[in-house]
Amino acid sequence: MTIELPQEIEELVRSRVARGDYASPERLVREAVERLLDLDEDERQELRQAVEEGLRDIERGDYSEYDEHTIKDLAEDVHQRGLERIADFGKNGRR
């Protein structure tokens, strides 16, 4: 398989190989792809767990129902919490 990389990426790969971080460009790309696939699987697993938790909450009756009137309150609450997280991120540089 032959893959073309943008020049900036190619330069980064060559730089990392030249400084001895990887034995070859192929090894760096192989490891990068493996890490990406692992990350994808971790994210899928986290999503599965969140869905299962949500289903358990529903079974216990631990949920809220919204209609066309109350959905605006929910949207405002989500918006406000988002603004607070952004402000916190700006102060602390983290989530």
C-alpha positions in Angstrom: 0.0 0.0 0.0 1.3 3.4 -0.9 0.0 6.5 1.0 0.8 10.1 0.2 1.1 12.4 3.1 1.0 16.2 3.1 4.4 17.8 3.1 4.1 19.0 6.7 3.3 15.5 7.9 6.0 14.0 5.9 8.5 16.4 7.4 7.3 15.6 10.9 7.7 11.9 10.2 11.2 12.3 8.9 12.1 14.5 11.9 10.9 11.9 14.4 12.7 9.1 12.6 15.9 11.2 12.3 16.0 12.0 16.0 15.6 8.3 16.8 12.0 8.1 18.1 11.1 5.5 15.5 13.2 3.0 13.5 11.5 3.9 10.2 8.6 6.0 8.7 6.7 2.8 8.4 7.0 2.0 12.1 5.8 5.5 13.0 2.8 5.3 10.7 2.0 1.7 11.9 2.1 2.9 15.6 0.0 6.0 14.8 -2.7 3.9 13.1 -2.7 1.3 15.9 -3.1 4.1 18.5 -6.0 5.7 16.5 -7.8 2.4 16.2 -7.3 1.8 20.0 -8.7 5.2 20.7 -11.7 4.6 18.5 -12.4 1.4 20.4 -12.0 3.1 23.7 -14.5 5.8 22.6 -17.0 3.2 21.4 -16.7 1.4 24.7 -17.3 4.6 26.6 -20.4 5.3 24.5 -21.7 1.8 25.1 -21.3 2.2 28.8 -23.1 5.6 28.7 -26.0 4.1 26.8 -26.3 1.2 29.2 -26.2 3.6 32.1 -28.9 5.7 30.5 -31.1 2.6 29.9 -30.7 1.6 33.6 -31.7 5.1 34.6 -34.8 4.8 32.5 -35.7 1.4 34.0 -35.4 2.9 37.5 -37.6 5.9 36.4 -34.6 8.3 37.0 -35.2 10.6 34.0 -37.0 13.8 33.0 -39.5 14.3 30.3 -39.7 17.5 28.2 -42.3 19.0 26.0 -42.4 22.0 23.7 -42.7 24.3 26.8 -40.1 22.8 29.1 -37.5 22.1 26.4 -36.6 25.8 26.3 -35.6 25.7 30.0 -33.4 22.7 29.2 -31.8 24.4 26.3 -31.1 27.5 28.4 -29.6 25.3 31.2 -27.3 23.5 28.8 -26.3 26.8 27.2 -25.5 28.3 30.7 -23.5 25.3 31.7 -21.6 25.5 28.4 -20.7 29.1 29.1 -19.5 28.2 32.6 -17.3 25.4 31.2 -15.8 27.8 28.6 -15.1 30.4 31.3 -13.6 27.7 33.5 -11.4 26.4 30.7 -10.2 30.0 30.0 -9.2 30.4 33.7 -7.7 27.0 34.3 -6.7 25.9 30.8 -8.5 22.6 31.3 -12.0 21.1 31.4 
